[in-house]
Amino acid sequence: MSELPPPLNPPVRLLMGPGPSEIHPRVLRALAANTVGHLDPYYLSLMSDMQGMLRTLFRTQNPMTMAISATGSAGMESTVVNLIEPGDSMIVCVNGVFGERMVDVAGRAGANVTRVDRPWGEVFEPSHLKEALAKAKPKVVGIVMAETSTGALQPLDEISNLVHDAGALFLVDAVTALGGMPVEVDKWKIDAIYSGSQKCLSCPPGLAPASFSPAALEVVLQRKTKVQSWYLDVSMLAKYWGQERVYHHTGPINMTYGLYEALRIILEEGQEQAFERHASNHRALKAGLAAIGIRYASNEAHTLPMLNAVHIPDGIDDMKVRGALLNRFGIEIGGGLGAYKGKVWRVGLMGHGSRQGNVLAFLGALEQLLAEQGHKFEHGASIAAANAEYAGPKSR
Ligand SMILES: *Cc1c(COP(=O)(O)O)cnc(C)c1O
């Protein structure tokens, strides 16, 4: 190398995409705190307290609740590879990119995968699964609660009953859901669940909260074959995260500081308050977008509060709008994935980023860019509609 690369100086962005979300300044400060050893008594007690906060947020008593040292996808791998042995039958519900990813992960783990498909933007009713459950006699059924590629919210309660009646374990992806809406692990009888630190928890990417029910853990302990992944083997991780605290891998100490602080922030605000804040900013954004003729991509009855996937209006250039949002306004939103590529925008209102100021800043910038591209609408209408939504029914 002839010259030293430039000093680190990342631009300041408003992160309003599908994740990473805007990081709370207190979380950034926590990440910079001095590193202790990974078996230091201070760190061990931090791990325990973090597990306690995760149980509160997951609404579970599961002792095996922890954070996998990797991103959300590793959370997915950890649940699948521990429960599946080669040749086991698994049903995966697919209505977007992340269900598709779970099919791939399950196949690689040696599962005999039955996929049940729904159109993108739609969700699963129990009736959609009955036939597959009878035919496949699965050991595990996997489903995505908040499908970040389509913005669809999957109800879980009834499907869980059906899955358990069929004698299967219920595996749930709550990467985008956790922190932005209630995730009831015990009430919905979820056996294995995972999330990610960079969506509604407003922490940088790098940790995947996960929880295994006692029944799921028993299945892992009764396996005939070793778990395919050494790193993600829950029977070994249980010793690291359990009473024994046996060294397994070096815990990502400063990331743990970050997630610890992020969880404290949510519990300080109060879960119900945080969920209501997500719902209210979602309603305001939705009202604003409707006022300028922008429709949601997913079924209106099942839109997520934290991820707004919307149709790009006809004649509008996707890349131009997203490029200008980033370069002129410092706002990042997401484009469409897979079948939605070039067709939808994904606007995240996640965690600390779910704020009135962000909703209004985004609508203001978007109106300007749409006007420049000749989209016909009443200028200012989206901001007025969003503000009216915030003001409540009396103002209308
Ligand atoms: C983001 C996401 C993932 C993957 O998480 P990574 O942190 O990107 O590995 C999995 N499932 C859903 C629903 C997601 O939104």
The ligand as an ORCA input file, in Angstrom:
! r2SCAN-3c Opt
* xyz 0 1
  C     -33.179     -8.934      8.455
  C     -33.923    -10.214      8.520
  C     -33.274    -11.452      8.612
  C     -31.795    -11.617      8.489
  O     -31.078    -10.958      9.450
  P     -29.565    -10.526      9.164
  O     -29.256     -9.750     10.406
  O     -29.578     -9.706      7.928
  O     -28.735    -11.733      9.032
  C     -34.062    -12.586      8.762
  N     -35.396    -12.516      8.795
  C     -36.058    -11.339      8.693
  C     -37.549    -11.321      8.733
  C     -35.340    -10.155      8.533
  O     -35.982     -8.992      8.417
*
